[in-house]
Amino acid sequence: LKPFKLFRLLRRTMASALVDLLGPKLAGRDGEVDTSSLDGKTIGLYFSAHWCPPCRGFTPKLAEWYQKDLQSKGLEVVFVSSDRDEDAFKEYFAEMPWVALPYADRSRKEQLSKKFKVQGIPSFVLLNSSGAVITLDGRSAVSEDPTGANFPWLPEPFSLGDSFVGKDGDVPAASIAGKVKLLYFSAHWCPPCRGFTPQLAKAYATWKEKGMNVEVIFVSGDKDQSSFDEYYGEMPWIAVPFEDKRCKQWNKQFEVSGIPTVVILDTDNSVINKDGRGTIAGDFEGKTFPWHPPLIGDLENPSGIQDAPAIVALMETQTEQEQEQALSELRVLAEKYRCEEKKTGETKYVFFAAKTSGSTSGRVRQMTKQQSLPPAKHEHSLAVADGNTGWGCDGCSKSGDECKGRNRCTEGCDFDLCDDCLAESGKAIPSLPVKVVLLDLASQWFYEMSGDLTTKGVVDFLGEFEGGKLVKQEF
């Protein structure tokens, strides 16, 4: 193709991608607008609603920034409404100087919310002109740079920097360049962090004894230098200096939303696992190093379960042999969708299994109206602890103020049972068949699969789900 023809083809392809994403027409202030007119623009999908106070506070600011600077630099905003009816949508949209997804297109709105993992509003997702994600946290990008000095807010490439704090002075970044790296986002003020740190330190010593090619880097969320110094004193690895700009940059780059978080990077600094804490907690010995995300996650460490519709196999009462047989059937599909994810960059389904009775599996059973089970006996001893608030029972999932008594792990696990669950823990569990449910957390629906867990059975189940033939049930 000649250059000008290639350029025209690329432009048509980009416009087509936006039409596929948003539909052929958008709502404008003076009538319908062709989606293709957004060709070449940076797109901001603004998920918002009039009933939401933070949205009503952010909308006039975004409108001011848009009209003053950002529109002229090439930003186009598309309002994606979460209003409860069309009248509310019209009233709210009248305050906005941009276009909107037609309110009647509720199915596309739900698809967009799922695709971009919108868990709350206001949310501002930035896309490039071909519809690829620039950042899911466009609200922060725009709020920190309302004039668009860094427009279109492309993410900075990851860099280790020059050096780190070590136990005997500065450590050159070049000395760990060829290692697998665990970025450990943590802080002294965070109780779960203080529980996880000694476990990770013990595991780190084991890894070093085995000669594993791995290094841990502490990325502090502490509030002052003295807290950092005290907390880092308990750690055997290296750290990013307190208040170093990398702390803020890496939190953004890896979308860290809570601590403790472990992000695992390969020797070339590519991401192996953004939710490495759960994977490592299930393998402190390093048998599955470098800890790629499992094809089928442990339901008691449900990181990523909200990323896509989740196929969950409840098999707590099965023998190990029966569990492995069931998992082998599910693994075929999990591998198929993992391969598709690598090609497309999109997660269609995630897979989890409950092999032991725990707090998360108990909660899922309660949500999906399945038979409840007594909690499994904890691996360590428990002791009576103080506190009526600020904790939750890992058996029944009730908050501390709803529970009678608190019994906490004596070995530093972030694990508690109320008196009632402690009395039930470890009791014989009745034998139940494997139950497969599909959790669509974004829509707050679940679906039950009938029959035995087989690869074909799950394929048929997902086919019916995608065809809209299943009975949906509300949590």
N, C-alpha and C positions, 0 to 999 in steps of 0.2 A: 504494500500500500504506500501511496505517496504521503508525505508528512501531513498535509492538510486533511486528507481523507482519514488518516489514522486518528488525528485530533478530533474530527467530527464523530468518528465511531466511539471514541472514548467518552466524549461528552454525552452521546446518546445512551451509552451504558450507565454512566453516573446518574443521569436523569431517570433512567429506568429503575435503578436501584432505589431511588427515593420514592418513586411511584409505587413500587412493590412494598415499600415500608409504610408509607403514609396514605396510599390510595391516590387515585387520579385527581381528585379535587379537594381543596381545603376551604374553610370558611374565612372570608375576609370581611372587613368592616363594610364594604359596599357590594357584597355578593360573593359568589364563588371565585376561587383563584386556582389556576392550574398549578398542580404540584411541580410540574416541570419548570415553572418560573423560578424555582429555588435553585436551579442548576448553577453550580459553581460557588454556592454560598456555604459558609459554615452554619450548621443547624444546631439550635438549642431547643431541645424538647422540654417544655416547661410543664411538669406534672403539678397541678395545683387545684385548689377548690375554694369557693367563696366561704364555706363554713369553717375553714381552717384559719385560726388567728395568725400563726406564723406566715401563712401564705399571703394574707391580706397585708401583713407588714412588709413582706419582701417584694410583692408585685409593683408597688409604686416606685421602689428603688430601681428595680430592674428596668421598668419603663423609662425612667429618667436617664439611666446609663445607656440604654438602647437608642433613645432618640438623640442624645447629646453626642455620643461617640461611636457606639458599637455597630449601629446599622450601617453607617458610612464606611466602616472597615470591613464589612462583608458578613455580618452576623444576621441571620434570620431566625426569629423565635416562632415556635409552633406550640400553642397552648394545648395541652392534653388534659381535659377536664375530669376531675373526680367529683363534680357536683352531683347532687342527688336527683335533680330533674332539669329539664331543658330551660325552664324559666330562670332558675338560679344560674345556669350556664350563661344565658344571654345577658343577664344583669352584670355578671362578673366580667365577661368578655368585652362588654361595652367600655370597660376601664382600660383596655389593653390596646396598644398601637401595632400589634402584629397579627398573624394569622392563627387559625386554630384547626385542630382535627374536628370534623363535624361531630356534634354531640351524639347524633343518632348512630354513629359507627362505634357502638360499645364493644363489639367483639375485637375490633382493631385496637381499641384503647387497652383492653385486657392483654392482648398480645404484646403490645409495647411495654406495658408494665412488667410482664414476665420476662421479655427479652432483655430489658435493661435493669432487671432486679430491683425495681422500685419498691421499697419497703415502707416508705413514709413520704409525706409531702410537707413543704415544697421540695421538689427534686428537679434539678436542671442538668440534663444529660447533653453533652456536646458531641456532635458528630461532624466528620469532615464531609466534603461535597459528594463523596461516594457512599455515605451512610455508615462508614466505619467509626467506631467509638474513639474519641479523643480522650474523654474522661467522663466517668459516671458522676463525679463530684464537681460539676460545672458551677454549682452555687458558690463553692469556696473560691474557685478560680476567678469568677466574675467579681465577687465581693472583695477579694484582695487586689483586684486590678480593674476597677470600674471604667477606666478610660481606655482600656485595651492596649496598654503599652506592650504587653506580651501576647497579644492576639495572634493566632487562635489558641493560645495556651497549650501548645503541644507539650507532652510530658518530656522532662529532661531525661537523657539516657542515664542509666545507672552507672555510678562510678564508686569504686571502693574508697577513693580519696588517697591521701598520701601516707597517713599513719594512724595508729591507734594507741590507746593507753594500755600498757602492760604492767605486770607485777614488778618488773625491774626497769621500767622506763618505757620510752616510746618504742613501738613495734612498727616497722615499715610495712605498708600494705603489700608490697612486692613479696614479702616472706610468706604470705598465705594465698598468693594468686592462683596456685595450682591445686587448691584444696576445695572440698565441699564446705560451704559456709552456712552456719545456722545463725540467722539474725534473730536475736532474742530480745523482743520488745517487752519490757518489764519495768516495774517501779516498786520501791520499798513500801509505799503507802497502800499497795494493792494486796489484800490478804491471799487471794489465789496465787499471786506471783510468789509470795513468801513461802507458800506451800510447795510450789513447783520447783523453785530454784534449787533447794537441796537435793531433790530427786535428779534434776538435770546435772548437777555437779557430780553426784555419785556416778551417773551414767558416763559423764565426760571422762572421769578417771578410768573407767572400764575401757572406753574407746581408745584412750591413749595407751593403755597397757597392751591392747590388741594391735596397736600400730595403725589404726584407721586414719585415713587421709581426710580429717575433718577438723574444723575450728568453729568455735562459738564466738559471736560478737554481741556484746551487751549493748542494746540501744535504749538508753534511759528515758523514762517518762517521769523522773523524780522532779520535785518542785524546787530544790536548791542544791548547791554543791555539797553541803554537809550530808544530806540524805543520800546523794549519789555516792559519796566516799564511803559512807557506812555500809551501804548495800553492796557496792562493788567489792568491799573487803571480804564478803562471803563467797565471792566467785573466783574460780581458778582460770578463767579465760581472759580474752582481751575485751576492750570496750571502746566505743566512740566517746570522745571527750564530752563532758557535760556541756550542754547548750551549743554543741557543734551543729552547724547547719544541716549536716547529714541526718540528724535525728528527725527533723521536720520533713526533709525531702523524702526519706525512706518511708516514713509513715504514710505520706501521700502516694508515693509510687506503688506501694504494696497494699494500699487501701486498708490499713490497719484500723479496725473499728473497736477493738477491745484488747485488753491485756490479761494474762500473758499470751503473746502470739509468737510463734516460731515460723519464720520464712526460710525455706531451704533452697540454697542456690547451688548449682552445679559448678564444676571447676572452671567453666567459661562464664560464670555469673548468670546463666540462664536459670529461670525459675523451675525448680523441681516440684515444689509443694508450697503453696501460700498458706496452707493450714497445717503446718507440720507438727504442731503441739500434740494433737490427738494421735497421729501416726507414731510419733516417738514415744509417747506415754504408753503405747501398747507394745513397744519394742525397745526398751532401754538397753538391752544387750547389743543392739545393732545388727540383728540377724537379717533384716531387710534393708540395710544400708544400701543406697543413700535415701531411702524412705520416699519412694514415689507414692503418690496417692493410691490407696488400694482400689481395685476394681469394684469391690463391694465393701463399703465402709461399715464400721462397728457402730450400731445405733446408739451406744452409750457415749460415743464421741462423734456427734452428728454434724460436724463441720461441713458446710456446703449443702446441707439438706434443703435449704431454701433457694438454691441456685436454679433449680429446674424441678419438674414433677419427679417425685421420689418413689421408686418401687421398693417397698419395705417387706422383708420376709420375717415374720415372727415365728421363731423356732426354738424358743427357750426350753421347751420340755423334751426336745429330741435328743437322742444319744449323739455322741461325736460323729459316729459313722453315718447316722441318718442326716445330720447337719451337713456333712461334707458332700453327701450325695445330692442333697437339695441345692447346695451352693454351686456344685459343678454344673447343674442345669442352668442356674441363673448367670453363672460366669460367662457362658457363651454369649449371651446378649450384652452383658456389661462390656466385654471386649469389643463387640461390634460397635457399640455406641462410643466407646473411648476412641476407636480408630476414626469414626466420623468426626468426633470433636477435634481431633488433631488436624483433620483436613479443613474443616469449616471454621474452627475457632469458637463454635457455639456448642453449649451443653444442652442436649435434648432431654436426657433423663439422667438421674443419679440413682445409685443402688445402695441399699443398706440391709443389714441383717441383725436381728437380735438373737444372740446365741445364749445369753444369760439374762435372768430377770434383774432389771435395774430401774433406775429412776426414769430414764428416757423411754425405755420400752413400756414401762408401766403407764407413762403419760400417753404414749401412742395408743396403747390398748384402751385407755379411758376415752381418748378423743374419738376413736373409731368404734367404740361400743363393743369391744371384745371382752372375753372373760379375763378378769384380773388375776394376777399371780402374786404370791408372797415374794418379797425381795430376796435376792441371793445373799448368802452370808458374805460379809466383807472379808477381804484377805488379811486385814490386820485387826487387832483388838480395838474396841471402842471404849471410851470413858465418858462419864457424865461431864458436860460442859455447861458454862453459863451462857445466857443470852436468849431473849425471847424474840428479838428482831435481828435483821441483817443476815439471816441464813435461811436455807430451805432444806427440807427433808429429801434425801436422795432415794427414798423408798416410795413415798406417796406424792411427792412434788409439792406438798403444801408449804407455805411460808412459815417461818418460825413462830409468828404470833398466832398461827392457827394450830400449832402443835403442842402436845403435852410432853415436856422433857426434851433434852437435846443430848445426843450421844455422838461424840466426835472421834475420828480416827486418831490414834496415838502416834502414828508414824508420819504425820505431816500431810497426808492426803486431804484434799478439800472434800471430805466426805462426812455426812451427818445422817443420823436416823433419829426419828422421834421415838418415844417409848413404845407406841403401838407397832411401828414397823420393826423395831428391834425385837419385839416379842415374836413377830411372824417370820423374821429373816431366817433363812436356812431350812425352813420346814419343807417337807416333801411336796413336790409340785405334781399335780395330776397330768397325765400324758394327754397332750392335745395335738391335733394335726397341724402341720405348717400352714400359716395363714398369710396370704399376700394381699397387701393393700397398697393403693397408689395415693400418695399425699400430694395434693396441689395446694401448697401453703399460700401461694400468692392469691389464690381465689377462695381459700378457706373451705375447700371441698375435699372429700375423699371418696375413693371407689374401692369396692371389694371384688377380688377375683374368686370365682368358685372353682372347685376341683383341686387336684394335686398340683404341686409346683413342678412343672416340666417346662423345657424351653419352648415347645410348641404352645403350651397353655398360656405362657406369658406373652408370646408373640400375638396370639389371638386376642388376649386381654388388651394389649396396647393398641391393636388394630381397632377394636371396638371403642376404646377411649378416644382415639384420634378421629373416628367416624361419628362421635357424639352419640353412641348407642348405649352407653352405660348409664345406670342410675347413679346420679351424684347425690352424696349425702353431706350434710353440713356438720362441721366439727361441733 
